[in-house]
Amino acid sequence: ELGADRQPGQPLLAPRPVFEAADARDNGSLTLEVYASLRSPYTAIAFDNAIALARDSGVTLSLRPVLPMVMRGAPMTREKGMYIFLDTAREARAAGVRFGKFYDPIGEPVRRCYSLYPWAVEQGRGVELMSSFLRHAFAEGVNTNSDAGLRKVVEAAGLNWAEAQQHLGKPGWEPLLEENRLAMYTAGLWGVPSFRLLDENGAEVLSLWGQDRLWRVAREIQRLRPAS
């Protein structure tokens, strides 16, 4: 449309790197920090793959949710917002990931779900709650601002809705997300999804941003894996 690619049928000048986690094995000495937001389209299409990478490679997963940028006061024009959604759709198609039937969860839906996050972590389902919310909001078009919509999210995460209602809307989750934001900024990262790979001593060996950088994380895990 912009005339930037006048021969779309030609091979790419720089082919998209292949994401392969099968050969990237670790004994748990490495830690993968995943910085994610419940309102990030880019996070939505990378989240499950990032979690699967940690699981399949044997590294220790540290999920570090943060508040969406626009809910932290970052400016967002309509044009930028449209670009992000269109670009995410393109990335999702290339990666074979479901995306596009979305119901924007900005504001109260995000806060309500985050209010459940500490409880979900106690139940061992924090990852599942975030995965379910992202899927329902960005791939299934569920209105997560309604109790009916949030109930679908909660129950799909393997959690009890009646028990969830006892924690819904309660404060106390904010300091955790602020701590994660500060850690992300300290690492020189600014947006989500971002990833940090740490060695057994907690020292950073890799930090990067972007849903299309998981291949780089997988290769670094493979490079650092213990000799068999």
Residue frames as a rotation matrix with the C-alpha (Angstrom) as fourth column:
GLU 1
0.567 0.824 0.000 0.00
0.824 -0.567 0.000 0.00
0.000 0.000 -1.000 0.00
LEU 2
0.671 -0.395 -0.627 2.88
-0.016 -0.853 0.521 2.35
-0.741 -0.340 -0.579 0.79
GLY 3
0.909 -0.342 -0.239 4.92
-0.265 -0.031 -0.964 1.12
0.322 0.939 -0.119 -2.16
ALA 4
0.310 -0.836 0.453 7.69
-0.887 -0.084 0.454 -0.05
-0.342 -0.543 -0.767 0.14
ASP 5
-0.428 -0.390 0.815 7.59
-0.111 0.918 0.381 -3.63
-0.897 0.073 -0.436 -1.17
ARG 6
0.046 0.436 -0.899 7.13
-0.908 -0.357 -0.220 -3.58
-0.417 0.826 0.379 -4.93
GLN 7
-0.152 -0.116 -0.982 7.97
-0.628 0.778 0.005 -7.26
0.764 0.617 -0.191 -5.39
PRO 8
0.145 0.273 0.951 6.23
-0.982 0.159 0.104 -9.06
-0.123 -0.949 0.291 -2.51
GLY 9
0.958 0.271 -0.098 6.73
-0.284 0.944 -0.167 -12.45
0.047 0.188 0.981 -4.16
GLN 10
0.272 -0.941 -0.203 10.51
-0.288 0.122 -0.950 -12.23
0.918 0.317 -0.238 -3.94
PRO 11
0.278 -0.241 -0.930 12.47
0.784 0.617 0.074 -13.93
0.556 -0.749 0.360 -1.10
LEU 12
0.990 0.063 -0.128 13.21
0.133 -0.724 0.676 -11.84
-0.050 -0.687 -0.725 1.97
LEU 13
0.417 -0.891 0.179 16.59
-0.382 -0.350 -0.855 -10.11
0.825 0.288 -0.487 2.04
ALA 14
-0.733 -0.561 0.386 16.95
-0.583 0.225 -0.781 -11.22
0.351 -0.797 -0.491 5.66
PRO 15
-0.152 0.724 -0.673 14.83
0.040 0.684 0.728 -14.31
0.988 0.083 -0.133 6.36
ARG 16
0.463 0.426 0.778 12.98
-0.755 -0.270 0.597 -14.41
0.465 -0.864 0.196 9.68
PRO 17
-0.664 -0.742 0.094 15.08
-0.672 0.536 -0.512 -16.39
0.330 -0.403 -0.854 12.21
VAL 18
0.060 0.661 -0.748 13.58
-0.101 0.749 0.655 -19.75
0.993 0.036 0.111 13.12
PHE 19
-0.003 0.040 0.999 12.45
-0.982 -0.189 0.004 -20.13
0.189 -0.981 0.040 16.74
GLU 20
0.270 0.004 -0.963 13.65
-0.096 0.995 -0.023 -23.53
0.958 0.099 0.269 17.94
ALA 21
0.243 -0.126 0.962 13.53
-0.946 -0.252 0.206 -24.54
0.216 -0.960 -0.180 21.59
ALA 22
0.922 0.272 -0.277 13.84
-0.234 0.958 0.163 -28.33
0.310 -0.086 0.947 21.29
ASP 23
0.389 -0.857 -0.337 17.64
0.580 0.512 -0.634 -28.40
0.716 0.051 0.696 21.51
ALA 24
-0.234 -0.448 0.863 17.96
-0.346 -0.791 -0.505 -25.64
0.908 -0.417 0.030 24.11
ARG 25
0.596 0.441 -0.671 18.17
0.364 0.596 0.716 -27.60
0.716 -0.671 0.195 27.34
ASP 26
-0.278 -0.617 0.736 19.24
-0.541 -0.533 -0.651 -26.40
0.794 -0.579 -0.186 30.78
ASN 27
-0.427 0.060 -0.902 19.31
0.561 0.800 -0.212 -27.95
0.709 -0.597 -0.375 34.24
GLY 28
0.616 0.745 -0.256 17.53
0.694 -0.359 0.624 -25.04
0.374 -0.562 -0.738 35.91
SER 29
-0.165 -0.771 -0.615 20.67
0.913 -0.355 0.200 -23.01
-0.372 -0.529 0.763 36.53
LEU 30
-0.925 -0.102 0.366 19.45
0.280 -0.833 0.478 -20.27
0.256 0.545 0.799 34.19
THR 31
-0.275 0.863 -0.423 16.50
0.596 -0.192 -0.780 -17.98
-0.754 -0.467 -0.462 34.91
LEU 32
-0.691 0.163 0.704 14.31
0.597 -0.421 0.684 -16.42
0.408 0.892 0.194 32.24
GLU 33
-0.546 0.522 -0.655 12.58
0.291 -0.615 -0.733 -13.23
-0.785 -0.591 0.184 33.34
VAL 34
-0.526 0.488 0.697 9.51
0.781 -0.047 0.622 -12.41
0.336 0.872 -0.357 31.26
TYR 35
-0.775 0.291 -0.562 8.19
0.070 -0.843 -0.533 -8.85
-0.629 -0.452 0.633 31.52
ALA 36
-0.703 0.620 0.348 4.60
0.622 0.298 0.724 -8.84
0.345 0.726 -0.595 30.30
SER 37
-0.851 0.512 -0.119 1.51
-0.394 -0.771 -0.499 -6.64
-0.347 -0.378 0.858 30.29
LEU 38
-0.443 0.774 0.453 -2.15
0.519 0.633 -0.574 -7.59
-0.731 -0.019 -0.682 30.09
ARG 39
0.599 0.700 -0.388 -2.90
0.095 -0.544 -0.834 -4.87
-0.795 0.462 -0.392 27.56
SER 40
-0.195 -0.792 -0.578 0.01
-0.663 -0.328 0.673 -5.46
-0.723 0.515 -0.461 25.17
PRO 41
0.810 0.493 -0.318 -0.86
-0.554 0.464 -0.691 -6.95
-0.193 0.736 0.649 21.76
TYR 42
0.138 -0.846 -0.514 2.78
-0.713 0.276 -0.645 -7.92
0.688 0.455 -0.565 21.27
THR 43
-0.638 -0.295 0.711 2.76
-0.746 0.465 -0.477 -9.70
-0.190 -0.835 -0.517 24.62
ALA 44
0.291 0.886 0.360 -0.44
-0.707 0.453 -0.543 -11.49
-0.644 -0.097 0.759 23.64
ILE 45
0.851 0.078 -0.519 1.15
-0.473 0.541 -0.696 -13.18
0.226 0.838 0.497 20.63
ALA 46
-0.036 -0.959 -0.283 4.42
-0.479 0.265 -0.837 -14.08
0.877 0.105 -0.469 22.39
PHE 47
0.062 0.028 0.998 3.35
-0.996 -0.065 0.064 -14.99
0.066 -0.997 0.024 25.92
ASP 48
0.840 0.348 0.416 2.54
-0.416 0.906 0.083 -18.67
-0.348 -0.243 0.906 25.50
ASN 49
0.753 -0.630 -0.189 5.65
0.153 0.447 -0.881 -19.27
0.640 0.635 0.433 23.38
ALA 50
-0.061 -0.784 0.618 7.82
-0.633 -0.449 -0.631 -17.60
0.772 -0.429 -0.469 26.02
ILE 51
0.274 0.243 0.930 6.32
-0.921 0.345 0.181 -19.76
-0.277 -0.906 0.319 28.75
ALA 52
0.993 0.111 0.046 6.74
-0.089 0.935 -0.345 -22.87
-0.081 0.338 0.938 26.60
LEU 53
0.411 -0.911 -0.039 10.39
-0.190 -0.044 -0.981 -21.97
0.892 0.410 -0.191 25.98
ALA 54
-0.171 -0.454 0.874 11.08
-0.941 -0.187 -0.282 -21.80
0.291 -0.871 -0.395 29.71
ARG 55
0.531 0.476 0.701 9.24
-0.687 0.726 0.028 -25.07
-0.496 -0.496 0.713 30.32
ASP 56
0.998 -0.047 -0.042 10.74
0.010 0.768 -0.640 -27.02
0.062 0.638 0.767 27.43
SER 57
0.356 -0.932 0.075 14.28
-0.203 -0.155 -0.967 -25.75
0.912 0.329 -0.244 27.92
GLY 58
0.327 -0.179 -0.928 14.38
0.776 0.612 0.155 -26.44
0.540 -0.771 0.339 31.65
VAL 59
-0.702 -0.565 0.433 15.22
0.230 -0.756 -0.613 -22.88
0.674 -0.331 0.661 32.71
THR 60
-0.485 0.511 -0.709 13.61
0.806 -0.054 -0.590 -21.32
-0.340 -0.858 -0.386 35.77
LEU 61
-0.183 0.523 0.833 10.75
0.651 -0.570 0.501 -19.00
0.737 0.634 -0.236 34.83
SER 62
-0.590 0.085 -0.803 10.28
0.632 -0.569 -0.526 -15.65
-0.502 -0.818 0.282 36.56
LEU 63
-0.073 0.671 0.738 7.12
0.863 -0.329 0.384 -13.93
0.501 0.665 -0.555 35.33
ARG 64
-0.635 -0.236 -0.736 7.21
0.613 -0.734 -0.292 -10.18
-0.471 -0.636 0.611 36.03
PRO 65
0.139 0.792 0.595 3.96
0.965 -0.243 0.097 -8.42
0.221 0.561 -0.798 35.04
VAL 66
-0.854 -0.351 -0.384 3.91
0.418 -0.902 -0.105 -4.65
-0.309 -0.250 0.917 34.63
LEU 67
0.131 0.897 -0.423 1.22
0.293 -0.443 -0.847 -2.04
-0.947 -0.013 -0.321 34.17
PRO 68
0.364 0.047 0.930 0.51
0.931 0.029 -0.365 -1.12
-0.044 0.998 -0.033 30.51
MET 69
-0.662 -0.740 0.119 2.45
0.748 -0.662 0.050 1.89
0.041 0.122 0.992 29.24
VAL 70
-0.431 0.544 0.720 -0.68
0.135 -0.750 0.648 3.97
0.892 0.377 0.250 28.58
MET 71
0.709 0.659 -0.253 -1.79
0.322 0.017 0.947 3.33
0.628 -0.752 -0.200 32.16
ARG 72
0.164 -0.741 -0.651 1.59
0.942 -0.079 0.327 4.63
-0.294 -0.667 0.684 33.33
GLY 73
0.500 0.145 -0.854 1.07
0.138 -0.987 -0.086 7.96
-0.855 -0.074 -0.513 31.62
ALA 74
-0.636 -0.745 0.202 2.95
0.300 0.003 0.954 7.23
-0.712 0.667 0.221 28.40
PRO 75
-0.154 0.596 -0.788 1.49
-0.692 -0.634 -0.345 9.14
-0.705 0.493 0.510 25.42
MET 76
-0.645 0.026 0.764 -0.29
0.436 0.833 0.340 7.12
-0.628 0.553 -0.548 22.73
THR 77
-0.554 0.449 -0.701 -1.71
-0.720 -0.681 0.134 8.64
-0.417 0.579 0.701 19.57
ARG 78
0.506 0.814 0.285 -4.51
-0.458 0.533 -0.711 6.98
-0.731 0.230 0.643 17.62
GLU 79
0.639 -0.323 -0.698 -2.12
-0.694 0.147 -0.705 6.48
0.330 0.935 -0.131 14.70
LYS 80
-0.479 -0.869 0.124 0.45
-0.825 0.397 -0.403 4.74
0.301 -0.296 -0.907 16.88
GLY 81
-0.288 0.463 0.838 -2.22
-0.581 0.611 -0.537 2.53
-0.761 -0.642 0.094 18.42
MET 82
0.775 0.601 -0.194 -3.53
-0.489 0.378 -0.786 1.49
-0.399 0.704 0.587 15.01
TYR 83
0.231 -0.779 -0.583 -0.02
-0.813 0.175 -0.556 0.75
0.535 0.603 -0.592 13.81
ILE 84
-0.600 -0.497 0.627 0.67
-0.783 0.527 -0.332 -1.49
-0.165 -0.690 -0.705 16.80
PHE 85
0.125 0.727 0.675 -2.48
-0.403 0.659 -0.635 -3.55
-0.907 -0.192 0.375 16.24
LEU 86
0.865 0.182 -0.467 -1.86
-0.497 0.195 -0.845 -3.87
-0.062 0.964 0.260 12.49
ASP 87
-0.033 -0.965 -0.261 1.79
-0.863 0.159 -0.479 -4.76
0.503 0.210 -0.838 13.01
THR 88
-0.480 -0.079 0.874 0.87
-0.695 0.641 -0.324 -7.32
-0.535 -0.763 -0.363 15.66
ALA 89
0.607 0.762 0.224 -1.60
-0.403 0.539 -0.740 -8.91
-0.684 0.359 0.635 13.27
ARG 90
0.632 -0.467 -0.619 1.16
-0.646 0.123 -0.753 -9.21
0.428 0.875 -0.225 10.67
GLU 91
-0.449 -0.845 0.292 3.54
-0.857 0.314 -0.410 -10.71
0.254 -0.434 -0.864 13.23
ALA 92
-0.115 0.497 0.860 0.85
-0.621 0.639 -0.453 -13.13
-0.775 -0.587 0.235 14.42
ARG 93
0.859 0.435 -0.271 0.21
-0.464 0.437 -0.771 -14.37
-0.216 0.788 0.577 10.88
ALA 94
0.243 -0.863 -0.443 3.92
-0.723 0.144 -0.676 -14.94
0.647 0.485 -0.588 10.33
ALA 95
-0.690 -0.540 0.482 4.19
-0.718 0.423 -0.553 -16.86
0.095 -0.728 -0.679 13.61
GLY 96
-0.475 0.587 -0.656 0.96
0.023 0.753 0.657 -18.82
0.880 0.297 -0.371 13.13
VAL 97
-0.888 0.139 -0.437 -0.53
0.445 0.026 -0.895 -17.40
-0.113 -0.990 -0.084 16.33
ARG 98
0.028 0.979 0.202 -4.20
0.932 -0.099 0.350 -16.53
0.362 0.178 -0.915 16.87
PHE 99
-0.652 -0.164 -0.740 -4.85
0.479 -0.846 -0.235 -12.80
-0.588 -0.508 0.630 17.11
GLY 100
-0.943 0.171 0.284 -7.28
0.130 -0.597 0.792 -10.17
0.305 0.784 0.541 15.91
LYS 101
0.107 0.994 -0.013 -10.63
0.331 -0.023 0.943 -10.82
0.938 -0.105 -0.332 17.51
PHE 102
-0.691 -0.547 -0.473 -9.95
0.633 -0.142 -0.761 -8.46
0.349 -0.825 0.444 20.39
TYR 103
0.605 0.773 0.189 -11.86
0.471 -0.539 0.698 -6.44
0.642 -0.334 -0.690 22.95
ASP 104
-0.148 -0.836 0.528 -9.53
-0.002 -0.533 -0.846 -3.77
0.989 -0.126 0.078 24.31
PRO 105
0.390 0.313 -0.866 -9.00
0.766 0.412 0.494 -4.42
0.511 -0.856 -0.079 28.05
ILE 106
-0.529 -0.695 0.488 -7.46
0.315 -0.694 -0.647 -1.04
0.788 -0.189 0.586 28.84
GLY 107
-0.309 0.354 0.883 -8.20
-0.676 -0.735 0.058 0.39
0.669 -0.578 0.466 32.27
GLU 108
0.106 0.460 0.881 -10.49
-0.985 0.172 0.029 -1.38
-0.138 -0.871 0.472 34.68
PRO 109
0.917 0.231 -0.326 -10.31
-0.292 0.944 -0.151 -4.88
0.273 0.234 0.933 33.11
VAL 110
0.108 -0.963 -0.248 -6.52
0.036 0.253 -0.967 -4.87
0.993 0.095 0.062 33.52
ARG 111
-0.460 -0.274 0.845 -6.76
-0.751 -0.388 -0.535 -3.62
0.474 -0.880 -0.028 37.11
ARG 112
0.494 0.741 0.455 -9.38
-0.868 0.453 0.204 -6.22
-0.055 -0.495 0.867 38.02
CYS 113
0.834 -0.218 -0.506 -7.32
0.010 0.925 -0.380 -9.06
0.551 0.312 0.774 36.64
TYR 114
-0.205 -0.972 0.113 -4.14
-0.081 -0.098 -0.992 -7.83
0.975 -0.212 -0.058 38.28
SER 115
-0.083 0.232 0.969 -6.00
-0.963 -0.268 -0.018 -7.67
0.255 -0.935 0.245 41.59
LEU 116
0.888 0.434 0.155 -6.44
-0.456 0.876 0.160 -11.43
-0.066 -0.213 0.975 41.24
TYR 117
0.465 -0.746 -0.476 -2.83
-0.364 0.329 -0.871 -12.08
0.807 0.579 -0.119 40.29
PRO 118
-0.448 -0.687 0.572 -1.28
-0.828 0.077 -0.556 -12.45
0.338 -0.723 -0.603 43.81
TRP 119
0.155 0.599 0.786 -4.03
-0.755 0.585 -0.297 -14.91
-0.637 -0.547 0.542 44.75
ALA 120
0.913 0.174 -0.369 -3.57
-0.394 0.613 -0.685 -16.81
0.107 0.771 0.628 41.48
VAL 121
0.014 -0.983 -0.182 0.16
-0.619 0.134 -0.774 -17.07
0.785 0.123 -0.607 42.18
GLU 122
-0.393 -0.091 0.915 -0.62
-0.890 0.290 -0.353 -18.52
-0.233 -0.953 -0.195 45.62
GLN 123
0.559 0.685 0.468 -2.74
-0.477 0.727 -0.494 -21.14
-0.678 0.053 0.733 43.84
GLY 124
-0.342 -0.789 0.510 0.12
0.123 0.501 0.857 -21.88
-0.932 0.356 -0.074 41.46
ARG 125
0.126 0.519 0.845 -1.88
0.932 0.230 -0.281 -20.45
-0.340 0.823 -0.455 38.52
GLY 126
0.172 -0.102 -0.980 -0.41
0.052 -0.992 0.113 -17.00
-0.984 -0.070 -0.165 37.99
VAL 127
-0.835 -0.520 -0.182 0.98
-0.189 -0.040 0.981 -17.85
-0.518 0.853 -0.065 34.56
GLU 128
-0.664 0.639 0.388 -2.29
0.747 0.586 0.315 -19.49
-0.026 0.499 -0.866 33.57
LEU 129
0.239 0.774 -0.586 -4.31
0.673 -0.567 -0.475 -16.42
-0.700 -0.281 -0.656 34.62
MET 130
-0.122 -0.349 -0.929 -2.25
-0.352 -0.860 0.369 -14.07
-0.928 0.372 -0.018 32.47
SER 131
-0.963 -0.235 0.129 -2.28
0.009 0.451 0.892 -16.47
-0.268 0.861 -0.433 29.53
SER 132
-0.358 0.912 0.198 -6.05
0.910 0.389 -0.142 -16.86
-0.207 0.129 -0.970 29.76
PHE 133
0.275 0.452 -0.848 -6.66
0.321 -0.875 -0.362 -13.11
-0.906 -0.173 -0.386 29.99
LEU 134
-0.473 -0.552 -0.687 -4.48
-0.458 -0.512 0.727 -12.35
-0.753 0.658 -0.011 26.96
ARG 135
-0.945 0.134 0.298 -6.11
0.308 0.672 0.673 -15.09
-0.110 0.728 -0.676 24.91
HIS 136
-0.088 0.995 -0.053 -9.66
0.932 0.063 -0.357 -14.03
-0.352 -0.081 -0.933 25.79
ALA 137
0.288 0.196 -0.937 -8.98
0.151 -0.976 -0.158 -10.32
-0.946 -0.096 -0.311 25.22
PHE 138
-0.162 -0.527 -0.834 -6.91
-0.682 -0.551 0.481 -10.51
-0.714 0.646 -0.270 22.03
ALA 139
-0.951 -0.217 -0.220 -7.94
-0.308 0.629 0.713 -13.72
-0.017 0.746 -0.666 20.28
GLU 140
-0.676 0.734 -0.065 -11.46
0.732 0.679 0.049 -14.53
0.080 -0.015 -0.997 21.46
GLY 141
-0.619 0.403 0.674 -12.95
0.035 -0.843 0.536 -11.04
0.784 0.356 0.508 21.70
VAL 142
0.061 0.634 -0.771 -14.28
0.882 0.328 0.339 -11.46
0.468 -0.700 -0.539 25.23
ASN 143
0.290 0.130 0.948 -15.35
-0.193 -0.963 0.190 -8.35
0.938 -0.238 -0.254 27.14
THR 144
-0.253 -0.508 -0.823 -13.09
0.679 0.513 -0.525 -8.73
0.689 -0.692 0.215 30.17
ASN 145
-0.830 0.013 0.557 -14.68
-0.298 -0.855 -0.424 -5.65
0.471 -0.518 0.714 31.77
SER 146
0.229 0.966 0.122 -17.79
-0.765 0.101 0.636 -7.66
0.602 -0.239 0.762 32.59
ASP 147
-0.046 -0.176 0.983 -18.08
-0.857 0.513 0.052 -10.20
-0.514 -0.840 -0.174 35.39
ALA 148
0.836 0.417 0.356 -19.19
-0.181 0.823 -0.538 -12.78
-0.518 0.386 0.764 32.84
GLY 149
0.773 -0.596 -0.219 -16.10
-0.258 0.020 -0.966 -12.16
0.580 0.803 -0.138 30.73
LEU 150
-0.099 -0.850 0.517 -13.69
-0.918 -0.122 -0.377 -12.19
0.384 -0.512 -0.769 33.64
ARG 151
0.351 0.292 0.890 -15.30
-0.671 0.741 0.021 -15.36
-0.653 -0.605 0.456 34.93
LYS 152
0.997 -0.021 -0.081 -14.44
-0.049 0.638 -0.769 -17.05
0.068 0.770 0.634 31.62
VAL 153
0.305 -0.949 0.084 -10.85
-0.539 -0.245 -0.806 -15.91
0.785 0.200 -0.586 32.05
VAL 154
-0.117 -0.333 0.936 -10.62
-0.992 0.091 -0.091 -17.14
-0.055 -0.938 -0.341 35.63
GLU 155
0.559 0.423 0.713 -12.21
-0.466 0.872 -0.151 -20.52
-0.686 -0.248 0.684 35.05
ALA 156
0.936 -0.276 -0.218 -10.19
-0.093 0.404 -0.910 -21.16
0.339 0.872 0.352 31.88
ALA 157
0.037 -0.961 0.276 -7.10
-0.710 -0.220 -0.669 -20.60
0.704 -0.171 -0.690 34.03
GLY 158
-0.145 -0.036 -0.989 -8.19
0.328 0.941 -0.082 -23.43
0.933 -0.336 -0.125 36.30
LEU 159
-0.982 -0.182 0.055 -9.28
0.029 -0.427 -0.904 -21.16
0.188 -0.886 0.425 39.14
ASN 160
-0.366 0.883 -0.294 -12.50
0.931 0.349 -0.110 -21.00
0.006 -0.314 -0.949 41.14
TRP 161
-0.356 0.271 0.894 -14.71
0.340 -0.854 0.394 -18.01
0.871 0.444 0.212 40.30
ALA 162
0.730 0.677 -0.089 -16.49
0.304 -0.205 0.930 -17.91
0.612 -0.706 -0.356 43.66
GLU 163
0.439 -0.659 -0.611 -13.15
0.822 0.019 0.570 -17.76
-0.364 -0.752 0.550 45.44
ALA 164
-0.476 -0.637 0.606 -11.80
0.841 -0.532 0.100 -15.24
0.258 0.557 0.789 42.94
GLN 165
0.233 0.674 0.701 -14.62
0.372 -0.728 0.576 -12.83
0.899 0.126 -0.420 43.79
GLN 166
0.818 0.023 -0.575 -13.31
0.573 -0.121 0.811 -12.62
-0.051 -0.992 -0.112 47.35
HIS 167
-0.087 -0.950 -0.299 -10.08
0.719 -0.268 0.642 -11.08
-0.690 -0.160 0.706 46.01
LEU 168
-0.048 0.110 0.993 -11.46
0.954 -0.290 0.078 -9.10
0.297 0.951 -0.091 43.07
GLY 169
0.498 0.246 0.832 -10.70
0.279 -0.953 0.116 -5.39
0.821 0.174 -0.543 43.23
LYS 170
0.896 -0.207 -0.394 -8.66
0.376 -0.121 0.919 -5.55
-0.237 -0.971 -0.030 46.42
PRO 171
0.713 -0.701 0.024 -5.50
-0.613 -0.639 -0.464 -3.40
0.341 0.317 -0.885 46.54
GLY 172
0.574 -0.595 0.563 -2.04
-0.365 0.429 0.826 -4.74
-0.733 -0.679 0.029 47.27
TRP 173
0.596 -0.318 0.737 -0.94
0.690 0.672 -0.268 -5.81
-0.410 0.668 0.621 43.82
GLU 174
0.982 -0.096 0.162 0.40
0.018 -0.806 -0.591 -2.40
0.187 0.584 -0.790 42.79
PRO 175
0.519 -0.847 0.113 3.79
-0.680 -0.329 0.655 -2.53
-0.518 -0.417 -0.747 44.60
LEU 176
0.150 -0.450 0.880 4.72
0.295 0.870 0.395 -5.78
-0.944 0.200 0.263 42.86
LEU 177
0.623 0.148 0.768 4.05
0.777 -0.006 -0.629 -4.34
-0.088 0.989 -0.119 39.41
GLU 178
0.942 -0.325 0.087 5.93
-0.316 -0.943 -0.100 -1.15
0.114 0.067 -0.991 40.24
GLU 179
0.321 -0.847 0.424 8.89
-0.392 0.289 0.873 -3.19
-0.862 -0.447 -0.240 41.46
ASN 180
0.213 -0.187 0.959 8.86
0.699 0.715 -0.016 -5.06
-0.683 0.674 0.283 38.16
ARG 181
0.905 0.154 0.395 8.66
0.396 -0.643 -0.656 -1.83
0.153 0.750 -0.643 36.16
LEU 182
0.746 -0.665 0.039 11.67
-0.618 -0.669 0.413 -0.38
-0.248 -0.332 -0.910 37.97
ALA 183
0.120 -0.702 0.702 13.64
-0.017 0.706 0.708 -3.60
-0.993 -0.097 0.073 37.45
MET 184
0.492 0.140 0.859 12.79
0.808 0.294 -0.510 -3.51
-0.324 0.945 0.032 33.75
TYR 185
0.969 -0.120 0.214 13.90
-0.023 -0.912 -0.409 0.12
0.244 0.392 -0.887 33.42
THR 186
0.540 -0.811 0.225 17.08
-0.562 -0.148 0.814 -0.54
-0.627 -0.566 -0.535 35.41
ALA 187
0.088 -0.465 0.881 17.93
0.416 0.821 0.392 -3.28
-0.905 0.332 0.266 32.92
GLY 188
-0.726 -0.383 -0.571 17.64
-0.257 -0.619 0.742 -0.74
-0.638 0.685 0.351 30.10
LEU 189
-0.757 0.571 0.318 14.36
0.628 0.501 0.595 -2.16
0.181 0.650 -0.738 28.83
TRP 190
-0.924 0.367 -0.108 11.30
-0.328 -0.904 -0.273 0.04
-0.198 -0.217 0.956 28.30
GLY 191
-0.091 0.944 -0.317 8.44
-0.991 -0.056 0.119 -2.00
0.095 0.325 0.941 26.86
VAL 192
-0.286 0.093 0.954 6.88
-0.366 0.909 -0.199 -5.42
-0.886 -0.406 -0.225 26.73
PRO 193
0.989 -0.115 -0.092 7.39
0.146 0.710 0.688 -8.17
-0.014 -0.694 0.719 26.12
SER 194
0.308 -0.947 0.091 10.96
-0.825 -0.313 -0.470 -7.96
0.474 0.070 -0.878 27.39
PHE 195
0.921 -0.057 -0.386 13.20
0.157 0.960 0.233 -10.82
0.357 -0.275 0.893 28.39
ARG 196
0.244 -0.891 0.384 16.24
-0.944 -0.308 -0.116 -11.19
0.221 -0.334 -0.916 30.66
LEU 197
0.732 -0.139 -0.667 18.31
0.122 0.990 -0.073 -14.34
0.670 -0.028 0.742 30.91
LEU 198
0.477 -0.518 0.710 20.24
-0.866 -0.417 0.278 -14.69
0.152 -0.747 -0.647 34.17
ASP 199
-0.196 -0.616 -0.763 22.98
-0.310 0.777 -0.548 -17.13
0.930 0.130 -0.344 35.12
GLU 200
0.194 0.301 -0.934 23.08
0.615 0.704 0.354 -19.24
0.764 -0.643 -0.048 38.26
ASN 201
-0.582 -0.465 -0.667 24.46
0.811 -0.389 -0.437 -16.27
-0.057 -0.795 0.604 40.22
GLY 202
0.366 0.841 -0.398 21.73
0.734 -0.524 -0.432 -13.93
-0.572 -0.134 -0.809 39.05
ALA 203
-0.429 -0.587 -0.686 24.02
-0.041 -0.747 0.664 -12.06
-0.902 0.313 0.296 36.67
GLU 204
0.619 0.716 -0.324 22.49
-0.303 -0.163 -0.939 -10.91
-0.725 0.679 0.116 33.41
VAL 205
-0.428 -0.736 0.525 23.72
0.293 0.436 0.851 -12.70
-0.855 0.518 0.029 30.31
LEU 206
-0.809 0.228 0.542 21.11
0.518 -0.160 0.840 -11.39
0.278 0.960 0.011 27.88
SER 207
-0.276 0.805 -0.526 18.39
0.393 -0.405 -0.826 -8.74
-0.877 -0.435 -0.205 27.87
LEU 208
-0.992 -0.016 0.126 16.21
0.124 -0.332 0.935 -7.73
0.027 0.943 0.332 24.95
TRP 209
-0.340 0.917 -0.208 12.80
-0.372 -0.334 -0.866 -6.48
-0.864 -0.217 0.455 23.92
GLY 210
-0.323 0.355 -0.877 10.37
-0.944 -0.189 0.271 -7.84
-0.070 0.915 0.396 21.38
GLN 211
0.482 0.630 0.609 8.05
-0.533 0.762 -0.367 -10.72
-0.695 -0.148 0.703 20.61
ASP 212
0.954 -0.140 -0.265 10.26
-0.181 0.437 -0.881 -11.56
0.239 0.889 0.391 17.63
ARG 213
0.082 -0.982 0.171 13.41
-0.848 -0.159 -0.506 -12.07
0.524 -0.103 -0.845 19.73
LEU 214
0.668 0.215 0.713 12.55
-0.640 0.655 0.402 -15.38
-0.381 -0.724 0.575 21.39
TRP 215
0.907 -0.391 -0.155 14.74
0.188 0.707 -0.682 -17.19
0.376 0.589 0.715 18.88
ARG 216
0.105 -0.908 0.405 17.70
-0.351 -0.415 -0.839 -15.24
0.931 -0.054 -0.362 20.30
VAL 217
0.175 0.035 0.984 16.82
-0.984 0.040 0.174 -16.28
-0.034 -0.999 0.042 23.85
ALA 218
0.939 0.244 0.244 16.55
-0.238 0.970 -0.053 -19.93
-0.250 -0.009 0.968 22.78
ARG 219
0.650 -0.752 -0.108 19.95
0.165 0.279 -0.946 -19.83
0.742 0.597 0.305 21.09
GLU 220
-0.068 -0.680 0.730 21.56
-0.719 -0.474 -0.508 -18.28
0.692 -0.559 -0.457 24.14
ILE 221
0.509 0.303 0.806 20.09
-0.793 0.529 0.302 -20.99
-0.335 -0.793 0.509 26.37
GLN 222
0.989 -0.146 -0.023 21.49
0.118 0.873 -0.473 -23.58
0.089 0.465 0.881 23.99
ARG 223
0.339 -0.921 0.193 24.90
-0.137 -0.251 -0.958 -21.93
0.931 0.298 -0.212 24.01
LEU 224
-0.226 -0.416 0.881 25.00
-0.860 -0.339 -0.381 -21.84
0.457 -0.844 -0.281 27.81
ARG 225
0.792 0.610 -0.035 23.54
-0.522 0.706 0.479 -25.29
0.317 -0.361 0.877 28.48
PRO 226
0.264 -0.705 0.659 25.71
-0.725 0.306 0.617 -27.56
-0.636 -0.640 -0.431 30.65
ALA 227
-0.339 -0.475 -0.812 27.89
-0.879 0.469 0.092 -30.02
0.337 0.745 -0.576 28.78
SER 228
0.731 0.671 0.121 26.38
-0.677 0.693 0.245 -33.50
0.081 -0.261 0.962 28.76
